[in-house]
Amino acid sequence: MKAAVLNALGSPLAIETLPAPTLGTGEVIVDVMASRVLAYAGDVLSGARKYLMELPMVPGPGGIGRVSATGPDATRLRPGDWVYCDPTVRSRDNALAPDIALQGLTSGSESGLRLQRYFHDGAWAEQMRLPTENAVPIGTIAEKDAARWCALGTLLVPYGGFLAAELHAGEIVLVNGATGSFGSAAVAVALAMGASCVIATGRNEQALAALTRRFGGRVRTVAMRGDEADDRARILQAAPGPIDCVLDILPPAANAVQVRTAVMAVRPYGRVVLMGGVGSGLDLPYSWMMRNCITVLGQWMYPPHAAVLMTGLIRAGLVDLDQFEVTTFALDHANEAVAHAAAHTGPFKMTVIQPR
């Protein structure tokens, strides 16, 4: 099969012919039709982001494809089925605290490297092998729509945060960092889950205004100016009532003050989910958290059943994949795709590699 291979950090992707993957028990082989390119993929491939991976490797976290072959343990999947290739691979020998690797991206931890060594190569190839449970059926789609269905990989990240927070219909949500690709998706997901109002924060006022135009009055935006007290006051003023849930999804370039500003806007007994990449320490007052019974959760990715539920939200019309502006590249132009993704990031923009 043909694949894009990262042989060394900082080197261009090489388009090579590799042996086709071989099937084992508990595994599925998928013909990959489309795989999204993360906006920060260039930083991963260069080594600027210190991700745990062993090279050479076929990158590509997640994709859309059709089942080519299944192992003897598969009871429902059939060749030809359209599936989402979920990159979130979990170890099977510790149900309480499984190790996690993101196939085609990073092992997540030193112990997760054993997973990454086996479920190693991602979706920037004509075929990939993945655990049976990671081939999630999405129903019949037109082949031309495969690229748009790659939005599952973006939508599922904030969805995992809201599932962890047990978000209920009718609640008021604050999405902190709503102007990036994951943050804007979080706004769409919260609305689809029945949030009565979403407070969307960010520094890009044009992107915030676009969210209001896109989704209407259930979204209220707050431009963050850097003064913690003033920013929090304006958040509370924008909210039509007490804020039940805060999802922070700010990127690494943000600072911890931006996080604290939003976190401390949550109501007593409220929930906070941390999913962003802010690297500095988060100084939250102990007494405030204790006396107000605040729940703070860290969440990486999403539970195994999330892709099934998100597919249902899409099929029901509650999440509209047509919101996404998609630019596609053939596998031979994988390096151009990585550069394009970095230069064209933002709300509801997606760069996709189509290996076939």
Secondary structure, 3 states (H helix, E strand, C coil): CEEEEECCCCCCCEEEECCCCCCCCCEEEEEEEEEEECCCHHHHHHCCCCCCCCCCECCCCCEEEEEEEECCCCCCCCCCCEEEECCEEECCCCCCCCCEEECCCECCCCCCHHHHHHCCCCCCECEEEEEHHHEEECCCCCHHHHHHHCCHHHHHHHHHHHHHCCCCCCCEEEEECCCCHHHHHHHHHHHHCCCCEEEEEECCHHHHHHHHHHHHHHEEEEECCCCHHHHHHHHHHHCCCCEEEEEECCCCCCCHHHHHHHHCCEEEEEEEEECCCCCCCCCCCHHHHHHCCCEEEECCCCCCCHHHHHHHHHHCCCCCHHHCEEEEEEHHHHHHHHHHHHHCCCCCEEEEEECC
